[in-house]
């Protein structure tokens, strides 16, 4: 009887607790073309006037937002979770990116007219849900008063491809978001996707057939994406224009992570707004970056890929959002955490640092020239050098990439492409390492490698990663970048390489990193070709890479030059204070 009593008391407590919030499911939100989107509403039970609304706009079905909806409704907000067109209970046909902004505008204008609304809307959400905030803002709904775009996808920049290279996960994600419901189990069946990836890799099948290999039929969205390998108008038109950014004037809080696979997208929106906005608008745009993966931007953890971070790196994101909306929509105090417009965490120093201007944090950089006067740089034990002086007359290091080789390199660790803790030394890579650092140095920002490369094929893919080698012999991943040779001048237009020509390749899309490097540590650079089962494989023929198979294989002899005439140079920005 006592147990039954406890259960009844618990159930009654839950019931009383639930009565604080009114939930209205499957509300129809009309779009301009007659389609109705489906929304779940969470409203404070006790309300006497219109309230500000927080909107999350999702491809992952509204049921995902129950916890957040309950939280914000209990704090005096109306919270609305909205299914994208063609997803969940929304009508229409799902087409990623294409009508998201227009539909977002219509939804916000509809919200502003409802009796429970005070006419002001804030948006929040991460990943795709972060991107749709920018696409909605592009349409300039008058009722949108603030937003918190987190880990925002950059179409064509970091999804469904990165540096011009498509990856398997794009189709896996489309499978997750196909149809009306969530396909969690199919999406999460890692063994299935990995086995199919190995089949494609080992049998050297065309990337265009990735949908047939995994699902036995064509995926029209996947095929549409592959039809736009360049960063052409299809991708560019998704984004706000420079004139759009110049007109954005509302409080914005951008959040991303050092190991966030969508960091390029988050930074693209941020940097373009900083470039084109008025000074008043810039003053309202805040930015946070921490030691987080893509998922960690919503739910931070203190250990990742073998790295450990201070407990203070684990922000309570829900509370931070509440404080932000309280400030921007209710006129309360600014969140205490936001001591300045930019907050960045320094790993291994384990503290938060602040600046008024992102671009003034690191005005200096460590500079290292690549060199290998007495080695071939092919292995850690025969590593080349990262040195401060311009090298003299030196022969280039030679790296051979045979697409017919089914050895996997470099290591791939999941959808967060910038988290690669293992350098995987071996014959497929060139390694360069510095002398021990004479002082501690706090690195922050994007590294840049200007590399002079010569090869005997018209195209190939490269991968570069940076590591810290501690005085104790530990290897700590810092950041990485990739480059498809045909996009060496621009992602917008492919230009095949002239075999035998020495050209400068700018690796300038390294992930931002913030970390304190200890005195006595050394910097290590690992250069290799990109050859693994989880990305679109380049067979070096110069054809559309999605159509290439093993029959198109061209072995690439790649020469990495480092001499007085061709000084390959690595720059790593550091905090100058």
C-alpha positions as CSV (number, residue, x, y, z in Angstrom):
1,X,0.0,0.0,0.0
2,X,2.8,2.4,0.8
3,X,4.3,1.8,-2.7
4,X,0.9,2.5,-4.3
5,X,0.6,5.7,-2.2
6,X,4.0,6.9,-3.3
7,X,3.1,6.2,-6.9
8,X,-0.2,8.1,-6.5
9,X,1.5,11.0,-4.9
10,X,4.2,11.1,-7.6
11,X,1.5,10.9,-10.4
12,X,-0.5,13.7,-8.7
13,X,2.7,15.8,-8.4
14,X,3.4,15.3,-12.1
15,X,-0.2,16.2,-12.9
16,X,-0.1,19.4,-10.9
17,X,3.3,20.2,-12.4
18,X,2.0,19.7,-15.9
19,X,-1.0,22.0,-15.3
20,X,1.4,25.0,-15.3
21,X,1.6,24.7,-19.1
22,X,-1.0,24.5,-21.8
23,X,0.0,22.3,-24.8
24,X,-1.7,22.6,-28.2
25,X,-0.6,20.0,-30.7
26,X,-0.8,20.1,-34.5
27,X,-1.7,23.7,-34.9
28,X,-2.1,24.7,-38.5
29,X,0.1,27.6,-39.6
30,X,-0.9,28.8,-43.1
31,X,1.7,29.6,-45.8
32,X,1.2,32.0,-48.7
33,X,0.7,29.1,-51.2
34,X,-2.1,27.4,-49.2
35,X,0.1,24.8,-47.5
36,X,-0.3,24.4,-43.8
37,X,2.7,23.7,-41.6
38,X,2.2,22.0,-38.2
39,X,3.2,23.5,-34.9
40,X,3.2,22.5,-31.3
41,X,2.4,25.3,-28.9
42,X,3.5,25.6,-25.3
43,X,1.8,28.4,-23.4
44,X,1.9,29.5,-19.7
45,X,-1.4,28.4,-18.1
46,X,-1.7,31.7,-16.3
47,X,-1.6,34.6,-18.7
48,X,-3.5,37.8,-18.9
49,X,-1.9,39.4,-21.9
50,X,0.1,38.6,-25.1
51,X,3.6,37.2,-24.6
52,X,6.8,37.1,-26.6
53,X,7.1,33.8,-28.6
54,X,10.2,31.7,-29.0
55,X,10.2,29.8,-32.3
56,X,12.2,26.7,-33.2
57,X,11.8,25.6,-36.8
58,X,12.9,22.0,-37.3
59,X,13.3,19.1,-39.9
60,X,13.5,16.7,-37.0
61,X,9.7,16.6,-36.1
62,X,8.1,18.7,-33.3
63,X,8.1,16.1,-30.6
64,X,11.9,16.8,-30.2
65,X,11.1,20.1,-28.5
66,X,9.0,19.0,-25.6
67,X,11.6,19.7,-22.9
68,X,12.4,23.2,-24.3
69,X,8.8,24.0,-24.8
70,X,7.9,23.2,-21.2
71,X,11.0,25.1,-19.9
72,X,10.2,28.3,-21.7
73,X,6.5,28.2,-21.1
74,X,7.1,28.0,-17.4
75,X,9.3,31.0,-17.7
76,X,6.6,33.2,-19.2
77,X,7.0,32.7,-22.9
78,X,5.0,31.1,-25.6
79,X,7.1,28.5,-27.3
80,X,6.4,27.1,-30.7
81,X,8.0,24.2,-32.5
82,X,7.3,24.2,-36.2
83,X,7.7,21.2,-38.6
84,X,9.4,22.2,-41.9
85,X,7.3,21.8,-45.0
86,X,6.8,18.1,-45.8
87,X,8.1,17.0,-42.4
88,X,6.2,15.7,-39.4
89,X,2.5,16.8,-39.7
90,X,3.3,19.7,-42.1
91,X,1.8,19.5,-45.6
92,X,3.8,19.9,-48.8
93,X,6.9,18.4,-50.2
94,X,10.2,18.5,-48.3
95,X,13.0,20.2,-50.2
96,X,16.0,21.2,-47.9
97,X,16.9,24.9,-48.0
98,X,14.5,25.9,-50.8
99,X,11.5,27.3,-49.1
100,X,12.7,27.5,-45.5
101,X,13.2,31.3,-45.4
102,X,9.9,32.1,-47.0
103,X,8.0,29.7,-44.8
104,X,9.8,31.1,-41.7
105,X,8.6,34.6,-42.6
106,X,5.0,33.5,-43.0
107,X,5.1,31.6,-39.7
108,X,6.5,34.6,-37.8
109,X,3.9,37.0,-39.3
110,X,1.2,34.5,-38.4
111,X,2.5,34.3,-34.8
112,X,2.4,38.1,-34.4
113,X,-1.3,38.2,-35.2
114,X,-2.3,35.5,-32.6
115,X,-4.2,36.6,-29.4
116,X,-1.5,34.9,-27.2
117,X,1.3,36.9,-28.9
118,X,2.6,40.4,-28.0
119,X,3.9,40.7,-31.6
120,X,7.5,39.9,-30.8
121,X,9.3,36.7,-31.8
122,X,12.7,35.2,-31.0
123,X,14.3,32.2,-32.8
124,X,16.6,29.6,-31.5
125,X,18.0,26.2,-32.5
126,X,21.1,24.5,-33.7
127,X,22.5,22.9,-36.9
128,X,19.7,23.0,-39.6
129,X,17.6,24.9,-37.0
130,X,20.4,27.5,-36.8
131,X,20.6,27.9,-40.6
132,X,16.8,28.5,-41.0
133,X,17.1,31.5,-38.7
134,X,19.4,33.2,-41.1
135,X,17.2,32.2,-44.1
136,X,14.2,33.5,-42.3
137,X,16.0,36.7,-41.4
138,X,16.8,37.1,-45.1
139,X,13.1,37.6,-45.7
140,X,13.0,40.4,-43.0
141,X,9.9,39.6,-41.0
142,X,9.0,42.6,-38.9
143,X,8.1,40.6,-35.8
144,X,11.5,38.8,-35.6
145,X,13.2,40.7,-32.8
146,X,16.2,38.5,-31.9
147,X,17.7,35.1,-32.7
148,X,20.3,32.6,-31.4
149,X,21.7,30.7,-34.4
150,X,23.8,27.8,-33.1
151,X,26.2,25.6,-35.2
152,X,24.4,26.9,-38.3
153,X,24.7,24.8,-41.4
154,X,26.4,26.5,-44.3
155,X,24.8,24.9,-47.5
156,X,27.5,24.1,-50.0
157,X,30.3,25.1,-47.5
158,X,30.1,22.5,-44.8
159,X,27.0,20.5,-45.8
160,X,26.5,18.4,-47.9
161,X,30.1,19.0,-48.9
162,X,33.2,20.6,-47.5
163,X,35.9,22.3,-49.5
164,X,34.1,21.1,-52.6
165,X,34.2,17.5,-51.5
166,X,30.9,15.7,-50.9
167,X,30.6,13.1,-48.1
168,X,28.6,10.0,-47.3
169,X,26.8,11.6,-44.3
170,X,24.8,13.8,-46.6
171,X,22.7,10.9,-47.8
172,X,22.6,9.4,-44.3
173,X,21.1,12.7,-43.1
174,X,18.6,12.7,-46.0
175,X,17.5,9.2,-44.9
176,X,17.1,10.5,-41.4
177,X,14.8,13.3,-42.6
178,X,13.0,11.5,-45.4
179,X,9.2,11.1,-45.2
180,X,7.1,12.4,-42.4
181,X,8.6,10.7,-39.4
182,X,12.1,10.5,-37.8
183,X,14.1,7.6,-39.1
184,X,16.3,7.4,-36.0
185,X,17.1,3.7,-36.2
186,X,18.0,3.7,-39.8
187,X,20.1,6.9,-39.4
188,X,21.9,5.5,-36.3
189,X,22.7,2.1,-37.8
190,X,26.4,2.8,-38.0
191,X,27.3,-0.8,-38.9
192,X,25.1,-0.7,-42.0
193,X,26.4,2.6,-43.3
194,X,30.0,1.7,-42.6
195,X,29.7,-1.7,-44.4
196,X,28.2,0.1,-47.4
197,X,31.0,2.7,-47.3
198,X,33.6,0.0,-47.3
199,X,31.9,-1.7,-50.3
200,X,31.9,1.6,-52.2
201,X,35.6,2.2,-51.3
202,X,36.9,-1.3,-51.9
203,X,35.0,-1.9,-55.1
204,X,35.8,1.7,-56.3
205,X,32.2,2.5,-57.2
206,X,31.0,5.9,-58.3
207,X,29.9,8.3,-55.6
208,X,26.9,9.2,-57.7
209,X,25.6,5.6,-57.0
210,X,25.9,6.0,-53.2
211,X,22.1,6.1,-52.9
212,X,21.7,3.0,-55.0
213,X,24.4,1.2,-53.0
214,X,22.7,2.0,-49.7
215,X,19.0,2.2,-50.5
216,X,18.5,0.6,-53.9
217,X,17.0,3.7,-55.5
218,X,17.8,7.3,-56.4
219,X,17.3,10.0,-53.9
220,X,16.3,13.1,-55.9
221,X,17.7,15.6,-53.4
222,X,21.0,13.9,-53.2
223,X,21.2,13.8,-57.0
224,X,20.3,17.5,-57.2
225,X,23.1,18.3,-54.9
226,X,25.6,16.3,-56.8
227,X,24.6,18.2,-60.0
228,X,26.1,21.3,-58.4
229,X,29.7,20.4,-57.5
230,X,30.8,24.0,-57.7
231,X,29.7,26.6,-55.1
232,X,27.5,28.0,-57.8
233,X,24.3,30.1,-57.8
234,X,22.3,27.2,-56.5
235,X,24.2,27.4,-53.2
236,X,24.9,31.1,-53.2
237,X,21.3,32.1,-53.6
238,X,20.3,30.3,-50.4
239,X,22.3,32.8,-48.4
240,X,21.4,36.4,-47.5
241,X,23.0,38.9,-49.9
242,X,25.5,41.6,-48.9
243,X,22.6,44.2,-49.0
244,X,20.5,41.9,-46.8
245,X,23.3,41.8,-44.2
246,X,23.5,45.5,-44.3
247,X,19.9,45.8,-43.3
248,X,19.9,43.3,-40.4
249,X,19.6,45.2,-37.2
250,X,18.5,43.1,-34.2
251,X,20.3,41.3,-31.3
252,X,22.0,38.1,-32.5
253,X,23.9,35.5,-30.5
254,X,26.1,33.2,-32.6
255,X,27.3,30.0,-31.0
256,X,29.8,27.5,-32.5
257,X,32.6,25.2,-31.3
258,X,36.2,24.4,-32.2
259,X,35.2,20.9,-33.2
260,X,31.8,21.8,-34.8
261,X,31.6,20.4,-38.3
262,X,29.3,23.3,-39.2
263,X,31.7,25.9,-37.9
264,X,32.3,27.1,-41.5
265,X,28.7,27.9,-41.9
266,X,28.4,29.6,-38.5
267,X,31.4,31.7,-39.4
268,X,30.2,32.5,-42.9
269,X,27.0,34.2,-41.5
270,X,28.9,35.9,-38.7
271,X,31.8,37.2,-40.9
272,X,29.5,38.4,-43.7
273,X,27.3,40.3,-41.1
274,X,30.4,41.8,-39.6
275,X,31.6,42.9,-43.0
276,X,28.4,44.5,-44.2
277,X,26.4,45.6,-41.1
278,X,26.2,49.0,-39.7
279,X,28.2,49.7,-36.5
280,X,25.0,49.8,-34.5
281,X,24.1,46.3,-35.8
282,X,27.6,44.9,-35.1
283,X,27.3,46.1,-31.5
284,X,24.3,43.9,-31.1
285,X,25.9,40.7,-32.5
286,X,27.5,38.5,-29.8
287,X,29.6,35.5,-30.5
288,X,30.6,32.5,-28.4
289,X,33.0,29.7,-29.3
290,X,34.0,26.9,-27.0
291,X,35.7,23.5,-27.0
292,X,32.7,21.7,-28.3
293,X,31.7,19.3,-31.1
294,X,28.6,19.9,-33.2
295,X,26.3,18.3,-30.6
296,X,28.3,19.9,-27.8
297,X,27.2,23.4,-28.9
298,X,23.8,22.4,-27.4
299,X,25.0,20.0,-24.7
300,X,28.6,20.7,-23.8
301,X,30.8,18.0,-22.2
302,X,34.2,18.3,-20.5
303,X,35.9,15.5,-22.4
304,X,36.1,15.0,-26.2
305,X,38.3,12.8,-28.3
306,X,40.6,12.2,-25.4
307,X,40.9,15.9,-24.5
308,X,39.7,17.2,-21.2
309,X,38.4,20.7,-20.5
310,X,37.6,22.7,-17.4
311,X,34.3,22.4,-15.8
312,X,33.5,26.0,-16.7
313,X,33.5,25.1,-20.4
314,X,30.2,23.3,-19.8
315,X,27.8,26.1,-20.2
316,X,24.1,25.7,-19.2
317,X,22.9,26.5,-22.7
318,X,19.2,26.5,-21.8
319,X,19.7,29.0,-19.0
320,X,21.9,31.2,-21.3
321,X,19.1,31.2,-23.9
322,X,16.6,32.2,-21.3
323,X,18.8,35.0,-20.0
324,X,19.3,36.2,-23.6
325,X,15.6,36.3,-24.4
326,X,14.8,37.9,-21.0
327,X,17.3,40.7,-22.0
328,X,16.2,41.1,-25.7
329,X,12.5,40.4,-25.4
330,X,11.6,41.5,-21.9
331,X,14.1,44.2,-21.1
332,X,15.9,42.5,-18.2
333,X,19.6,42.5,-17.5
334,X,22.1,41.3,-20.1
335,X,23.3,37.7,-19.4
336,X,26.2,37.9,-16.9
337,X,28.2,35.5,-19.0
338,X,28.4,38.0,-21.9
339,X,31.0,40.3,-20.5
340,X,31.9,41.5,-24.0
341,X,30.7,40.8,-27.6
342,X,33.1,37.9,-28.1
343,X,33.6,35.0,-25.6
344,X,36.2,32.4,-26.4
345,X,37.5,29.5,-24.4
346,X,41.2,28.6,-24.2
347,X,41.7,24.9,-23.8
348,X,44.6,23.8,-21.5
349,X,44.5,27.2,-19.9
350,X,40.8,26.3,-19.2
351,X,39.2,29.7,-18.9
352,X,36.9,32.0,-20.8
353,X,38.3,35.1,-22.4
354,X,36.6,38.2,-23.9
355,X,37.1,40.7,-26.6
356,X,35.0,43.5,-28.1
357,X,36.1,42.6,-31.6
358,X,36.7,39.0,-32.9
359,X,39.3,40.2,-35.4
360,X,41.5,42.0,-32.8
361,X,42.1,38.9,-30.7
362,X,45.0,37.6,-32.7
363,X,47.0,40.0,-34.8
364,X,50.2,38.1,-34.5
365,X,51.1,34.6,-35.7
366,X,53.6,31.8,-35.3
367,X,55.3,31.5,-38.7
368,X,57.0,28.3,-39.9
369,X,58.6,27.5,-43.2
370,X,58.5,23.9,-44.3
371,X,61.9,22.3,-44.9
372,X,63.5,18.9,-45.2
373,X,67.2,19.3,-46.1
374,X,68.2,15.9,-44.8
375,X,65.0,13.8,-44.9
376,X,62.1,12.9,-47.2
377,X,59.5,13.9,-44.6
378,X,57.7,10.7,-45.1
379,X,57.4,9.6,-41.5
380,X,57.6,11.0,-38.0
381,X,61.1,9.4,-37.5
382,X,62.2,11.1,-40.8
383,X,60.2,14.2,-40.3
384,X,60.9,17.5,-42.1
385,X,61.1,20.7,-40.3
386,X,58.9,23.7,-39.4
387,X,61.6,26.4,-39.1
388,X,61.6,30.2,-38.7
389,X,64.1,30.8,-41.6
390,X,63.3,30.7,-45.3
391,X,64.9,27.5,-46.6
392,X,67.7,27.6,-49.2
393,X,67.8,25.5,-52.3
394,X,66.0,22.3,-51.4
395,X,64.5,19.5,-53.4
396,X,60.7,19.0,-52.9
397,X,59.2,16.2,-50.9
398,X,57.4,13.6,-53.0
399,X,54.1,12.0,-52.0
400,X,52.4,9.4,-54.2
401,X,48.7,9.0,-54.1
402,X,47.3,5.9,-55.9
403,X,43.5,5.9,-55.8
404,X,43.6,2.2,-56.4
405,X,45.2,1.8,-52.9
406,X,42.4,0.9,-50.4
407,X,44.5,1.9,-47.4
408,X,42.4,4.3,-45.4
409,X,44.0,7.7,-44.7
410,X,43.7,10.1,-43.1
411,X,41.6,8.8,-40.2
412,X,37.9,9.9,-40.2
413,X,36.0,10.2,-37.0
414,X,32.4,11.1,-37.8
415,X,30.3,14.1,-38.9
416,X,32.5,16.5,-37.0
417,X,35.2,16.7,-39.6
418,X,37.5,18.8,-37.5
419,X,37.8,16.3,-34.8
420,X,40.7,14.0,-35.9
421,X,42.8,13.1,-32.9
422,X,45.0,10.5,-34.7
423,X,47.8,11.5,-37.1
424,X,48.2,7.9,-38.3
425,X,51.8,8.2,-39.3
426,X,52.9,6.2,-42.3
427,X,54.1,6.2,-45.9
428,X,51.1,8.0,-47.2
429,X,51.9,11.3,-45.4
430,X,54.5,14.0,-45.2
431,X,55.4,15.2,-41.7
432,X,57.0,18.5,-40.6
433,X,57.7,19.3,-37.0
434,X,59.0,22.4,-35.2
435,X,61.6,22.9,-32.5
436,X,60.3,23.0,-28.9
437,X,58.5,26.3,-28.2
438,X,60.5,28.6,-25.9
439,X,57.4,30.0,-24.2
440,X,53.7,29.2,-23.5
441,X,51.6,30.5,-26.3
442,X,47.8,30.8,-26.5
443,X,46.7,30.0,-30.1
444,X,43.4,31.4,-31.3
445,X,42.0,31.7,-34.8
446,X,42.4,30.1,-38.2
447,X,45.7,28.7,-39.3
448,X,46.8,29.2,-42.9
449,X,49.2,27.1,-45.0
450,X,50.5,28.5,-48.3
451,X,51.9,25.4,-50.0
452,X,53.7,25.3,-53.3
453,X,52.5,22.1,-55.0
454,X,53.4,20.4,-58.3
455,X,51.8,17.2,-59.6
456,X,51.5,15.2,-62.8
457,X,47.7,14.9,-62.8
458,X,45.0,17.4,-63.4
459,X,43.2,17.0,-60.1
460,X,43.5,15.5,-56.6
461,X,42.4,16.0,-53.0
462,X,44.6,17.0,-50.1
463,X,44.3,16.9,-46.3
464,X,46.4,18.9,-43.8
465,X,46.3,18.5,-40.0
466,X,48.1,20.3,-37.2
467,X,49.0,18.7,-33.8
468,X,50.8,19.6,-30.6
469,X,53.5,17.2,-29.6
470,X,54.0,17.8,-25.9
471,X,57.3,17.5,-24.0
472,X,55.9,14.2,-22.6
473,X,55.3,12.8,-26.0
474,X,51.6,13.2,-26.2
475,X,49.9,14.1,-29.5
476,X,47.1,16.6,-29.3
477,X,45.0,17.3,-32.4
478,X,44.7,21.1,-33.1
479,X,42.9,21.6,-36.4
480,X,42.7,20.5,-40.0
481,X,41.8,21.5,-43.5
482,X,41.2,19.9,-46.9
483,X,41.4,21.1,-50.5
484,X,40.4,19.8,-53.9
485,X,43.0,20.9,-56.4
486,X,40.4,22.1,-59.0
487,X,39.1,24.5,-56.4
488,X,42.5,25.9,-55.4
489,X,41.5,29.4,-56.8
490,X,37.8,29.4,-55.9
491,X,35.1,27.1,-54.8
492,X,32.9,28.8,-57.3
493,X,34.7,27.6,-60.4
494,X,36.6,24.4,-61.1
495,X,40.0,24.9,-62.8
496,X,41.9,21.8,-63.6
497,X,45.6,21.7,-62.9
498,X,48.4,22.0,-65.5
499,X,50.6,19.0,-64.9
500,X,54.2,19.9,-64.0
501,X,53.3,23.5,-63.0
502,X,54.3,24.7,-59.5
503,X,51.3,26.6,-58.0
504,X,50.5,28.2,-54.6
505,X,47.7,26.4,-52.8
506,X,46.1,28.3,-50.0
507,X,44.8,26.1,-47.2
508,X,42.8,28.8,-45.5
509,X,39.7,27.0,-44.1
510,X,41.3,25.4,-41.1
511,X,38.8,25.2,-38.2
512,X,39.2,27.9,-35.6
513,X,41.1,26.7,-32.6
514,X,41.7,28.2,-29.1
515,X,44.2,26.4,-27.0
516,X,47.2,27.2,-24.8
517,X,50.4,25.4,-26.0
518,X,52.9,24.7,-23.3
519,X,56.6,25.7,-23.4
520,X,58.6,22.7,-24.7
521,X,55.8,21.5,-27.0
522,X,56.3,21.3,-30.7
523,X,54.0,21.9,-33.6
524,X,53.5,19.1,-36.1
525,X,52.0,19.4,-39.6
526,X,50.8,16.3,-41.5
527,X,50.2,16.6,-45.2
528,X,48.5,13.8,-47.1
529,X,46.0,12.9,-49.8
530,X,42.4,12.4,-48.9
531,X,41.6,8.7,-49.3
532,X,38.9,7.2,-47.1
533,X,35.6,5.4,-47.4
534,X,33.5,8.2,-46.0
535,X,34.0,11.0,-48.5
536,X,33.7,11.4,-52.2
537,X,36.9,9.8,-53.6
538,X,38.9,11.7,-56.2
539,X,40.5,9.3,-58.8
540,X,42.5,12.2,-60.3
541,X,41.1,12.0,-63.8
542,X,39.6,15.5,-63.9
543,X,36.1,14.2,-64.6
544,X,33.1,15.0,-62.5
545,X,34.3,13.3,-59.3
546,X,30.9,11.9,-58.6
547,X,31.1,9.9,-61.8
548,X,34.6,8.6,-61.4
549,X,35.3,4.9,-60.6
550,X,38.4,2.8,-60.2
551,X,38.6,2.6,-64.0
552,X,39.4,6.3,-64.0
553,X,42.4,6.0,-61.7
554,X,45.4,8.2,-62.3
555,X,48.3,7.8,-59.9
556,X,49.4,11.2,-58.7
557,X,53.0,12.1,-58.0
558,X,52.7,15.1,-55.8
559,X,55.7,17.3,-55.0
560,X,55.5,19.7,-52.0
561,X,58.0,22.4,-52.6
562,X,59.9,24.3,-49.9
563,X,62.8,26.5,-51.1
564,X,63.8,30.1,-51.4
565,X,62.0,30.2,-54.7
566,X,58.9,28.3,-53.4
567,X,58.7,29.0,-49.7
568,X,55.8,27.0,-48.3
569,X,54.7,28.8,-45.1
570,X,52.5,27.9,-42.1
571,X,50.9,30.7,-40.0
572,X,49.1,30.0,-36.7
573,X,47.5,33.0,-35.1
574,X,48.0,33.6,-31.3
575,X,46.6,35.9,-28.7
576,X,48.8,38.9,-28.6
577,X,47.9,40.3,-25.2
